[in-house]
């Protein structure tokens, strides 16, 4: 296996980790309107992800940085062609981080209500837009012979990509309901379990259509195996969640995301950004990659830094592993 193939796999792993981890905290952000009944319950939901949401975003920074260093042509075409949707995602992530920190800095009701609305929308929009972006990457976009994107923003809003956006939005929201069930006690936990059934069924329907469409377009035996794992894991997660075994349900919903993202990258390889104008103009792991020397240096750096990051993030989740409820929220920050 060539080094550029190895780095394609590494980038796939980084994006998978990002969607697995950021997926549930996007879902929790959406649930602040769908599940929480009052300000205290919203605080409980926010506190379930409070210690980890910023660490989850490290995976996005790593994926973007690795793409820039390992596949500069891919990075350049992607970020220039998808400038508006990626800028929208970036603005949402910035506002979302500010909202988490500033919501309780002042006691006024309007102040807190506005920041709560910001948390909801800046969780929902990126959850949808990431699916749109990856739908276009997998399905192919208008790339010319100079490897430049020549389409417009409207071209990115095609039926396949929009369906991909619905898949990530519903799947992340389901992942969030299971995580809330895993991290809370009392009435919130019970309502999260009940909500997971409806959200999970919607996610299963749209995901099945999207994955079958993907398989029909570019699939092979490996991607078909990933499709089957994703569907079976999602159905099992929905069923297990209803029994109150949130740990297993969370593991299975996470496996769904891992298998679905793996399928997308399996159908993409050896391309990194297919051209819908001419297959010969597609960006591939070979024509979009950095020099072998650069990839060797990156491999050594990743081998040293990655275990340290994984250990630190695992320790963070272990420290904040306990469940919380409304009785843990002090009266002076509940409103």
C-alpha positions in Angstrom: 0.0 0.0 0.0 1.4 3.4 -1.0 1.6 6.2 1.5 -1.1 8.2 -0.2 -3.4 5.3 0.3 -2.5 5.1 3.9 -3.3 8.8 4.4 -6.6 8.4 2.6 -7.4 5.8 5.3 -6.2 8.0 8.1 -8.3 10.9 6.9 -11.3 8.6 6.6 -10.7 7.5 10.3 -10.4 11.2 11.4 -13.7 12.1 9.7 -15.3 9.0 11.2 -14.1 9.9 14.7 -15.4 13.4 14.2 -18.9 12.3 13.1 -19.0 9.7 15.9 -18.2 12.2 18.6 -19.5 15.5 17.3 -22.6 13.7 16.0 -24.0 13.1 19.5 -23.3 16.6 20.7 -24.9 18.1 17.6 -27.8 15.8 18.5 -27.9 17.1 22.0 -27.9 20.7 20.7 -31.0 19.9 18.6 -32.6 18.2 21.6 -32.5 21.4 23.6 -35.7 22.3 21.7 -37.1 18.8 21.0 -36.7 17.3 24.4 -36.1 19.9 27.2 -39.3 21.3 28.7 -37.8 24.2 30.7 -34.6 26.1 31.3 -33.3 23.6 34.0 -33.7 20.7 31.6 -31.9 22.6 28.9 -29.0 23.2 31.3 -28.9 19.4 32.0 -28.6 18.6 28.3 -25.9 21.2 27.8 -24.0 19.9 30.8 -24.0 16.4 29.4 -21.7 17.6 26.6 -20.1 20.6 28.4 -16.9 18.9 29.3 -16.3 17.2 25.9 -17.8 19.3 23.0 -14.7 21.3 22.4 -12.5 18.2 22.5 -14.7 16.6 19.9 -14.0 19.4 17.5 -10.3 18.5 17.6 -11.1 15.7 15.2 -12.4 18.3 12.7 -9.2 20.3 13.0 -7.1 17.2 12.6 -9.1 16.0 9.5 -8.8 19.4 7.9 -5.1 19.8 8.7 -4.4 16.3 7.4 -6.2 16.9 4.2 -4.3 20.2 3.7 -0.9 18.5 4.2 -1.5 15.1 2.6 -3.8 16.1 -0.3 -3.3 19.8 -1.0 -5.1 19.6 -4.4 -8.1 18.0 -2.7 -8.1 20.7 0.0 -7.8 23.5 -2.5 -10.6 22.3 -4.7 -12.8 21.4 -1.8 -12.5 24.6 0.2 -12.7 26.9 -2.9 -15.7 25.0 -4.4 -17.5 24.5 -1.2 -16.6 27.9 0.2 -20.2 29.1 1.2 -21.4 25.9 2.9 -18.1 25.4 4.7 -18.1 29.1 5.8 -21.6 28.6 7.1 -20.5 25.6 9.1 -17.5 27.5 10.5 -19.7 30.5 11.6 -22.1 28.1 13.3 -19.3 26.3 15.1 -17.9 29.7 16.3 -21.3 31.0 17.5 -22.1 27.6 19.1 -19.0 27.7 21.2 -19.7 31.3 22.3 -23.3 30.3 23.1 -22.2 27.5 25.5 -20.0 29.9 27.4 -22.1 33.0 27.5 -25.6 31.6 28.0 -25.5 31.9 31.8 -23.2 35.0 32.0 -26.3 37.2 32.6 -29.6 36.4 34.3 -32.0 38.2 31.9 -34.5 35.8 30.3 -34.1 37.2 26.8 -30.3 36.9 27.0 -30.5 33.2 27.9 -33.4 32.4 25.5 -31.4 33.9 22.5 -28.3 31.9 23.3 -30.4 28.7 23.7 -31.9 29.4 20.3 -28.3 29.8 19.0 -27.3 26.5 20.4 -30.2 24.8 18.6 -29.7 26.4 15.2 -25.9 26.1 15.3 -26.2 22.4 16.0 -28.9 21.7 13.5 -27.4 23.6 10.5 -23.9 21.9 10.6 -25.5 18.5 11.2 -27.4 19.0 8.0 -24.6 20.7 6.0 -22.0 18.1 6.7 -24.2 15.5 5.0 -24.7 17.8 2.0 -21.0 18.4 1.7 -20.1 14.7 1.8 -23.0 13.8 -0.4 -21.5 16.0 -3.1 -17.9 14.7 -2.5 -19.0 11.1 -3.0 -21.5 11.8 -5.8 -19.2 14.0 -7.8 -19.1 17.7 -8.6 -18.2 19.9 -11.6 -14.4 19.8 -11.8 -12.6 20.8 -14.9 -9.4 19.6 -16.4 -7.4 22.0 -14.2 -8.9 20.3 -11.1 -10.9 23.4 -10.3 -14.6 23.5 -9.3 -16.6 25.3 -11.9 -20.1 24.9 -10.5 -22.1 27.2 -8.3 -23.7 26.9 -4.9 -27.0 25.8 -6.4 -25.3 22.8 -8.0 -24.4 21.5 -4.5 -28.1 21.5 -3.5 -28.9 18.4 -5.6 -31.4 15.7 -4.4 -28.6 13.2 -3.5 -26.7 15.7 -1.4 -29.9 17.0 0.3 -30.8 13.5 1.2 -27.4 13.1 2.7 -28.0 16.1 4.8 -31.2 14.6 6.1 -29.4 11.4 6.9 -26.7 13.1 9.0 -29.3 15.4 10.7 -31.6 12.5 11.7 -28.8 10.1 12.5 -27.0 12.6 14.7 -30.2 13.5 16.5 -30.8 9.8 17.2 -27.3 9.4 18.4 -27.9 12.4 20.7 -31.1 10.9 22.2 -29.2 7.7 23.1 -26.4 9.7 24.6 -28.8 11.8 26.7 -30.4 8.5 27.9 -26.9 7.3 28.8 -25.9 10.4 30.7 -29.1 11.5 32.5 -31.4 10.2 35.2 -35.1 10.6 35.9 -37.8 11.9 33.6 -35.3 13.3 31.0 -33.9 9.8 30.5 -37.3 8.3 30.0 -38.4 10.9 27.5 -35.1 10.5 25.6 -35.7 6.8 25.4 -39.2 7.4 24.0 -38.1 10.0 21.5 -35.3 7.8 20.3 -37.9 5.4 18.8 -39.5 8.0 16.5 -36.2 9.7 15.6 -34.5 6.4 15.0 -37.2 5.1 12.6 -37.0 8.3 10.5 -33.2 8.0 10.5 -33.4 4.4 9.4 -35.8 5.2 6.5 -33.8 8.1 5.0 -30.4 6.3 5.7 -31.6 3.2 3.9 -32.6 5.1 0.8 -29.3 7.1 0.8 -27.1 4.1 1.3 -28.8 2.0 -1.3 -28.6 4.9 -3.8 -24.8 5.2 -3.0 -24.3 1.5 -3.4 -26.2 1.5 -6.7 -24.0 4.3 -8.1 -20.5 3.3 -7.1 -20.7 0.3 -4.7 -18.8 -3.0 -4.6 -18.7 -6.0 -2.2 -16.9 -4.1 0.5 -19.3 -1.1 0.5 -22.2 -3.5 0.5 -20.9 -5.2 3.6 -20.5 -1.7 5.3 -24.1 -0.9 4.2 -25.4 -4.1 5.8 -23.5 -3.4 9.1 -24.8 0.2 9.2 -28.5 -0.9 8.7 -28.4 -3.8 11.1 -26.6 -1.7 13.8 -29.1 1.1 13.5 -32.1 -1.2 13.8 -30.5 -3.0 16.8 -29.7 0.4 18.4 -33.3 1.5 18.1 -34.5 -1.8 19.6 -31.9 -1.9 22.4 -32.6 1.8 23.3 -36.2 0.9 24.1 -35.1 -1.7 26.7 -33.1 1.0 28.7 -29.7 -0.4 27.9 -28.3 2.9 26.8 -24.6 1.8 26.8 -25.3 -0.9 24.2 -27.6 1.4 22.2 -24.9 4.1 22.1 -22.3 1.7 21.0 -24.6 0.4 18.2 -25.6 3.9 17.1 -21.9 4.8 17.0 -21.3 1.6 14.9 -24.0 2.8 12.5 -22.1 6.1 11.9 -18.7 4.3 11.6 -20.1 1.8 9.0 -22.0 4.5 7.1 -18.9 6.8 6.8 -16.7 3.8 5.9 -19.1 3.0 3.1 -18.8 6.5 1.7 -15.1 6.4 1.7 -15.1 2.9 0.2 -17.2 4.0 -2.7 -15.1 7.1 -3.1 -11.6 5.4 -3.3 -9.3 5.8 -5.3 -11.0 9.2 -6.0 -11.0 11.9 -3.4 -13.2 14.2 -5.4 -14.9 12.8 -8.5 -15.6 15.0 -11.5 -19.1 14.8 -12.8 -18.0 16.4 -16.1 -15.3 13.9 -17.0 -14.0 11.0 -14.9 -10.5 11.7 -16.2 -10.6 15.1 -14.5 -11.3 13.6 -11.1 -9.0 14.2 -8.1 -7.5 10.9 -7.0 -5.2 9.8 -4.1 -2.3 9.9 -6.5 -2.8 13.1 -8.5 -3.9 15.1 -5.4 -1.4 14.0 -2.9 1.8 15.6 -1.5 5.3 14.3 -2.1 6.3 11.0 -0.6 8.8 12.8 1.7 6.0 15.0 3.1 3.8 12.0 3.7 6.7 10.1 5.5 7.2 13.1 7.8 3.5 13.3 8.5 3.3 9.6 9.3 6.0 9.9 11.9 4.3 12.9 13.5 0.9 11.2 13.5 2.3 8.1 15.0 3.7 10.1 18.0 0.8 12.6 18.5 -2.3 10.5 17.9 -1.9 8.1 20.9 -1.4 11.0 23.2 -4.6 12.7 22.0 -6.6 9.5 22.3 -5.4 8.9 25.8 -6.2 12.4 26.9 -9.7 12.4 25.4 -10.4 8.9 26.8 -9.4 10.2 30.2 -11.8 13.2 29.9 -14.7 10.9 29.1 -13.8 8.7 32.0 -13.7 11.6 34.5 -17.1 12.9 33.4 -18.7 9.5 33.0 -21.5 9.9 35.7 -25.1 10.6 35.0 -26.7 14.0 35.8 -30.2 15.2 36.4 -32.2 18.4 37.3 -31.3 18.0 40.9 -27.6 18.6 40.0 -28.4 22.1 38.7 -28.0 24.9 41.2 -30.9 27.3 41.5 -28.9 30.4 40.6 -27.9 28.9 37.1 -31.1 27.1 36.3 -32.9 30.2 35.0 
